[in-house]
């Protein structure tokens, strides 16, 4: 069994932790991870 992909979203109100469902939506998770690592979401409000 593989380790799940997890993430944290940091806001002014606190931190939200989440788990992505790689086995159910592998392309969506891969695209999301690519956008996150490229900095696409940095600074969005």
C-alpha positions in Angstrom: 0.0 0.0 0.0 1.4 3.4 -1.0 1.7 6.5 1.2 -1.2 8.9 0.5 -0.5 12.3 -1.0 -1.2 15.0 1.6 -1.0 18.7 1.7 -1.4 21.8 3.9 -3.2 25.0 3.0 -1.9 27.9 5.1 -4.3 30.9 5.6 -4.5 33.8 8.0 -7.1 31.8 9.9 -5.0 28.7 10.3 -3.8 25.6 8.5 -6.0 23.1 6.7 -4.6 19.6 6.2 -5.9 17.4 3.4 -5.4 14.1 1.7 -5.6 13.6 -2.1 -7.0 10.4 -3.6 -4.3 9.3 -6.0 -5.9 5.9 -6.8 -9.4 7.4 -7.5 -8.2 10.4 -9.5 -4.6 10.0 -10.5 -4.6 12.6 -13.3 -6.3 15.2 -11.2 -3.9 14.7 -8.3 -0.9 14.8 -10.6 -2.1 18.0 -12.2 -2.8 19.6 -8.8 0.7 18.6 -7.5 2.3 20.0 -10.7 0.5 23.4 -10.2 1.4 23.5 -6.5 5.1 22.8 -7.1 5.2 25.4 -9.9 4.0 28.1 -7.5 0.7 28.6 -9.4 -1.3 29.0 -6.2 1.2 31.2 -4.3 -0.3 34.5 -3.2 -3.8 33.8 -4.5 -6.6 35.2 -2.3 
